[in-house]
Amino acid sequence: MRKNKYGTYGTFSRSFSRVLAAVFAAAVAAGTIPVYSAYAASPAFARTEEEWAKLKDNVIEYDELEDLIHEYNATVQNNQYTYQKFRQDYGDTNEEVAQEYYKLAQDYYSDMSGDDDASSRMSDLNLQIQGDNMQKQGDQTLEDSKIYLLTYEQAEKNLAVTAQSDMISYYENLIQKEQAQATLAQAKENLVLAQTKLSAGTITQLDLLTAQENVQTAENNLTQLENTIKNLKENFQVLLGWSYNDSPEIGALPEVDENEIGAMNPDTDLAQAIENNYTLKINERKLENAKNDTVKNQLATAIANNKKQIGASLSSAYKKVLSAQLSLSQAQTKAQLEQTNLSNAALKLAAGMMTKNDYDAQERTAKASENSVKTAQISLLSAVENYKWALKGLAAAQ
């Protein structure tokens, strides 16, 4: 394998992302950095003692997720390392990056022997091809350290989105688990009743078998949900820097501020979404670095399309907020109705006008409607967060 001070030439490819991957892999293999670190990425003076204490306690709060990702996520830490290593080895500007390609090309050319035997001619041909390829990539490269910084910042923001989504999914599954437990309890009650009826000869063996199958199905569903919650919690913890088998407390989800929704306006917010969009900023930077008119025209077209797509993405995100808001309102109305029905059922039960089984059924219906409200609240939170992330640079631009 051919080497120079920058590493192996064989890994130097058309995409500098492969270069960075090679740099990082070599550093890990050499033991200079760990793949995972439990230490914070920022120096102690970057935050107050109170801020560090909150991040280092054993409680995961929703409003800490972005900071936890920044400080303790392994991918973010690795990206910070490879970014600094890239700047050290390849420079900051597009011209500096191009020069590294040219240096590699000259190294290939200088290794050509010029001998006339068949083996030498074949070796020289391969070196010529590789040198020409490096020369071409130097002419065409659009990359610089700013593009990689933007790419890594975008990756970090997306990891924060994933953390929020995981925490939201965790609570959604807890609600589903509560409902599954209620379903199982009811299935078991129905089985006991079915056994009594079979003894009395009022149902068939097939009816009993159906009741038994319903219990088994409910137990399986509950087990699947418990496994989903366990796996989700473990992955969530690792994402934030904990070990999978740690037991941090997961704090509550925040309530949506209705005033925040009222202030949303995709027309006036569009300028902010465009200004912050990472995909757009990366393409604009590439346009600045482009040397070829054809490439410049292609990038200009892509940028124009990016802006249109950002507008469409923001509009779609806003519509999802309004839809989620309406669904919550409908769920709340139904829950209020079922609560009224439950109050009436209690009166009827006390007056001997309703059986205990019918009352229990109404109680389960009321509880299910309460859970539907909780689920709708979580869905609204997710929609609001999606809109806010669109403003912070993550609106789909392609």
C-alpha positions in Angstrom: 0.0 0.0 0.0 1.4 3.4 -1.0 1.8 5.9 1.9 2.7 9.5 2.5 2.4 11.7 5.5 -1.4 11.8 5.0 -2.0 8.1 5.2 -2.6 5.4 2.6 -3.1 6.6 -0.9 -5.2 3.6 -1.6 -8.0 5.0 0.5 -7.9 8.4 -1.1 -11.1 8.4 -3.1 -13.4 10.6 -5.1 -15.3 11.5 -2.0 -13.5 13.1 0.9 -15.9 11.5 3.2 -14.0 8.3 2.6 -10.8 10.1 3.5 -12.3 11.2 6.8 -13.5 7.7 7.5 -10.0 6.4 6.8 -8.4 9.0 9.0 -10.8 8.2 11.9 -10.4 4.4 11.4 -6.7 4.7 11.5 -6.8 6.7 14.7 -9.1 4.2 16.4 -6.9 1.3 15.3 -3.8 3.2 16.6 -5.6 3.7 19.9 -5.4 7.5 19.8 -9.1 7.9 20.4 -11.9 5.6 21.6 -14.9 4.8 19.5 -17.0 5.7 22.5 -16.2 8.1 25.3 -18.1 8.8 28.5 -16.4 12.2 28.8 -17.9 15.4 27.7 -16.8 16.9 24.4 -16.6 20.5 25.7 -14.1 21.8 28.2 -15.3 22.5 31.7 -15.4 26.3 31.2 -17.9 25.9 28.3 -20.7 25.6 30.8 -21.5 26.7 34.3 -21.2 24.2 37.2 -25.0 24.2 37.5 -25.4 23.3 33.8 -22.8 20.5 34.1 -24.5 19.2 37.2 -27.8 18.9 35.4 -26.3 17.1 32.4 -24.4 14.7 34.7 -27.2 13.7 37.0 -29.1 10.5 36.4 -32.2 12.1 35.0 -32.9 12.6 31.3 -34.9 15.8 30.8 -36.4 16.6 27.4 -34.9 20.1 27.3 -31.4 18.6 27.9 -31.5 16.3 24.9 -29.6 18.6 22.5 -26.9 19.3 25.0 -26.6 15.6 26.0 -26.1 14.8 22.3 -23.5 17.5 21.8 -21.5 16.5 24.9 -21.8 12.7 25.1 -23.0 11.2 21.8 -20.2 9.0 20.4 -20.9 9.9 16.8 -20.8 13.6 17.5 -17.5 13.2 19.4 -16.0 11.2 16.6 -17.1 13.8 14.1 -15.5 16.5 16.1 -12.2 14.6 16.1 -12.3 13.8 12.3 -13.2 17.4 11.5 -10.1 18.8 13.4 -8.0 16.0 11.9 -9.2 17.0 8.4 -8.2 20.6 9.0 -4.8 19.6 10.3 -4.1 17.3 7.4 -5.8 18.9 4.4 -6.4 22.5 5.3 -9.5 24.7 5.3 -9.9 26.1 1.8 -11.0 24.4 -1.4 -7.7 25.3 -2.9 -5.8 23.6 -0.1 -7.9 20.5 -0.6 -7.2 20.5 -4.3 -3.5 20.9 -3.7 -3.5 17.7 -1.7 -5.0 15.9 -4.7 -2.3 17.4 -6.9 0.5 16.3 -4.5 -0.9 12.8 -4.6 -1.0 12.9 -8.4 2.7 14.0 -8.5 3.6 11.2 -6.1 2.1 8.7 -8.4 3.8 10.2 -11.4 7.2 10.3 -9.7 7.0 6.6 -8.9 6.8 5.7 -12.6 10.1 4.0 -13.6 10.1 4.6 -17.3 11.6 1.2 -17.9 10.7 -0.6 -21.1 10.0 -4.2 -19.8 6.4 -5.4 -19.8 6.1 -5.4 -16.0 7.4 -1.9 -15.7 5.1 -0.6 -18.5 2.1 -2.2 -16.8 3.1 -0.7 -13.4 3.7 2.7 -15.0 0.3 2.6 -16.8 -1.5 1.9 -13.5 0.4 4.8 -11.8 -0.4 7.1 -14.7 -4.1 6.2 -14.4 -4.1 6.8 -10.7 -2.2 10.0 -11.0 -4.5 11.3 -13.7 -7.5 10.4 -11.5 -6.0 12.4 -8.6 -5.3 15.3 -10.9 -8.9 15.2 -12.2 -10.3 15.1 -8.7 -8.2 18.1 -7.7 -9.6 20.0 -10.6 -13.2 19.0 -9.8 -13.4 18.9 -6.0 -15.9 21.2 -4.3 -15.0 20.4 -0.8 -13.5 22.4 2.0 -13.5 22.3 5.8 -16.6 24.5 6.0 -18.6 22.0 4.1 -17.6 19.2 6.5 -18.4 21.4 9.5 -21.9 22.1 8.1 -22.3 18.4 7.4 -21.3 17.4 10.9 -23.5 20.1 12.4 -26.4 18.8 10.4 -25.7 15.3 11.6 -25.7 16.4 15.2 -29.0 18.2 14.8 -30.5 15.0 13.3 -29.2 13.0 16.2 -31.0 15.4 18.5 -34.2 14.9 16.5 -33.7 11.1 16.9 -33.3 11.5 20.7 -36.5 13.6 20.9 -38.3 11.0 18.7 -37.1 8.2 20.9 -38.3 9.8 24.1 -41.6 10.6 22.5 -41.9 7.0 21.3 -41.0 5.7 24.7 -44.0 7.5 26.3 -46.3 6.5 23.4 -45.4 2.9 24.1 -46.0 3.3 27.8 -49.5 4.4 27.0 -50.0 1.4 24.7 -48.6 -0.8 27.5 -51.2 0.5 29.9 -53.9 -0.2 27.4 -52.6 -3.6 26.7 -52.6 -4.4 30.5 -56.2 -3.4 30.6 -57.0 -5.6 27.6 -55.3 -8.5 29.2 -57.1 -8.0 32.5 -60.4 -8.0 30.7 -59.5 -11.0 28.7 -58.8 -12.9 31.9 -62.1 -11.8 33.4 -63.9 -13.0 30.3 -62.1 -16.4 30.5 -63.2 -16.9 34.1 -66.8 -16.0 33.0 -66.6 -18.4 30.1 -65.4 -21.2 32.3 -68.4 -20.6 34.6 -70.8 -20.5 31.6 -69.4 -23.7 30.2 -70.0 -25.4 33.5 -73.5 -24.2 33.4 -73.9 -25.4 29.8 -74.7 -22.0 28.4 -71.7 -21.9 26.0 -69.7 -24.4 24.0 -66.2 -25.7 24.3 -65.4 -23.6 21.2 -66.5 -20.4 23.0 -64.1 -21.3 25.9 -61.3 -21.9 23.4 -61.9 -18.5 21.9 -61.7 -16.9 25.4 -58.4 -18.7 26.0 -57.0 -17.6 22.7 -57.9 -14.0 23.5 -55.9 -14.2 26.8 -52.9 -15.6 24.9 -53.1 -12.9 22.3 -53.3 -10.2 24.9 -50.3 -11.7 26.8 -48.3 -11.8 23.5 -49.1 -8.2 22.7 -48.1 -7.1 26.2 -44.9 -9.0 26.0 -44.0 -7.5 22.6 -44.7 -4.0 24.0 -42.5 -4.6 27.0 -39.7 -5.7 24.8 -40.2 -2.7 22.5 -40.0 -0.4 25.5 -36.9 -2.1 26.9 -35.1 -1.9 23.5 -36.1 1.6 22.9 -34.9 2.7 26.4 -31.6 1.0 25.9 -30.9 2.6 22.5 -32.1 5.9 23.8 -29.6 5.8 26.7 -26.7 4.8 24.6 -27.5 7.7 22.2 -27.1 10.1 25.1 -23.9 8.6 26.5 -25.2 6.1 29.1 -24.5 2.4 28.9 -27.4 0.3 27.7 -27.8 -1.4 31.2 -27.8 1.9 33.2 -31.0 3.0 34.8 -31.4 6.8 34.4 -34.7 8.3 35.2 -36.6 9.6 32.1 -38.3 12.9 32.8 -41.7 13.9 31.6 -42.5 15.2 28.2 -43.2 19.0 28.0 -46.7 20.3 27.3 -47.3 22.1 24.1 -47.6 25.9 24.4 -50.7 26.9 22.4 -49.3 30.4 22.1 -46.3 28.9 20.3 -48.7 27.3 17.7 -50.6 30.6 17.3 -47.3 32.4 16.5 -46.5 29.9 13.7 -46.7 31.4 10.2 -45.1 29.4 7.4 -45.1 32.4 5.1 -43.2 34.7 7.4 -41.1 31.9 8.9 -39.9 30.8 5.5 -37.0 33.3 5.4 -35.6 31.8 8.7 -36.1 28.2 7.4 -34.1 29.1 4.2 -31.4 31.0 6.0 -30.7 28.1 8.5 -31.1 25.2 6.1 -28.0 23.0 6.1 -28.5 21.3 2.8 -28.9 24.7 1.2 -25.9 26.2 2.9 -23.8 23.2 1.8 -24.9 23.6 -1.8 -24.2 27.4 -1.7 -20.8 26.7 -0.4 -20.1 24.2 -3.2 -21.2 26.8 -5.7 -18.7 29.2 -4.3 -16.0 26.5 -4.8 -17.1 25.4 -8.2 -14.7 26.1 -11.1 -16.6 24.6 -14.0 -19.5 26.5 -15.6 -21.6 23.3 -16.0 -21.2 22.4 -12.4 -22.0 26.0 -11.4 -25.2 25.9 -13.4 -26.2 22.5 -11.9 -25.6 23.8 -8.4 -27.6 27.0 -9.1 -30.5 24.9 -10.3 -30.2 22.7 -7.2 -30.2 25.7 -4.9 -33.3 27.1 -6.5 -35.0 23.8 -6.1 -33.8 23.6 -2.5 -35.6 26.9 -1.7 -38.8 25.7 -3.3 -38.7 22.4 -1.4 -38.0 24.1 1.9 -41.1 26.2 1.4 -43.1 23.1 0.7 -41.7 21.2 3.6 -42.4 24.1 6.0 -46.0 24.3 4.8 -46.5 20.6 5.2 -45.0 20.7 8.7 -47.5 23.5 9.6 -50.4 21.6 8.2 -49.4 18.6 10.4 -49.4 20.8 13.4 -52.9 22.0 12.7 -54.1 18.5 12.0 -52.6 17.2 15.3 -54.2 20.1 17.1 -57.6 19.2 15.7 -57.1 15.6 16.6 -56.3 16.5 20.2 -59.4 18.7 20.4 -61.6 15.8 19.1 -60.0 13.4 21.5 -60.6 15.8 24.4 -64.2 16.2 23.5 -64.7 12.4 23.3 -62.9 12.0 26.7 -65.2 14.5 28.3 -68.3 12.7 26.9 -67.1 9.4 28.2 -66.3 10.8 31.6 -69.9 12.2 31.7 -71.1 8.7 30.7 -69.1 7.2 33.4 -70.6 9.6 36.0 -74.1 8.6 34.8 -73.1 5.0 34.9 -72.0 5.3 38.6 -75.5 6.8 39.4 -77.2 3.9 37.6 -75.0 1.4 39.4 -75.9 2.8 42.8 -79.6 2.8 41.9 -79.5 -0.8 40.8 -80.2 0.2 37.2 -76.9 -1.1 35.7 -74.9 -4.2 36.3 -71.3 -4.1 37.6 -70.1 -5.6 34.3 -71.7 -2.8 32.3 -70.2 -0.2 34.6 -66.8 -1.8 34.3 -67.1 -1.6 30.5 -67.9 2.1 30.7 -65.0 2.6 33.0 -62.7 0.9 30.5 -64.1 3.1 27.7 -63.5 6.2 29.7 -59.9 5.2 30.5 -59.2 4.4 26.9 -60.5 7.8 25.8 -58.1 9.4 28.4 -55.2 7.5 26.9 -56.3 8.7 23.4 -56.0 12.3 24.7 -52.5 11.5 26.0 -51.5 10.0 22.7 -52.9 13.0 20.8 -51.0 15.4 23.0 -47.8 13.5 22.2 -48.6 13.6 18.5 -49.1 17.4 18.7 -45.7 17.7 20.5 -44.0 15.7 17.8 -45.6 17.9 15.1 -44.6 21.1 16.8 -41.0 19.9 17.2 -40.9 19.0 13.6 -41.9 22.5 12.6 -39.4 24.0 14.9 -36.6 21.9 13.5 -37.6 23.0 10.0 -36.9 26.5 11.1 -33.5 25.5 12.7 -32.2 24.1 9.4 -33.6 20.6 9.0 -36.5 21.3 6.6 -36.3 18.7 3.7 -34.7 20.5 0.8 -34.5 17.8 -1.8 
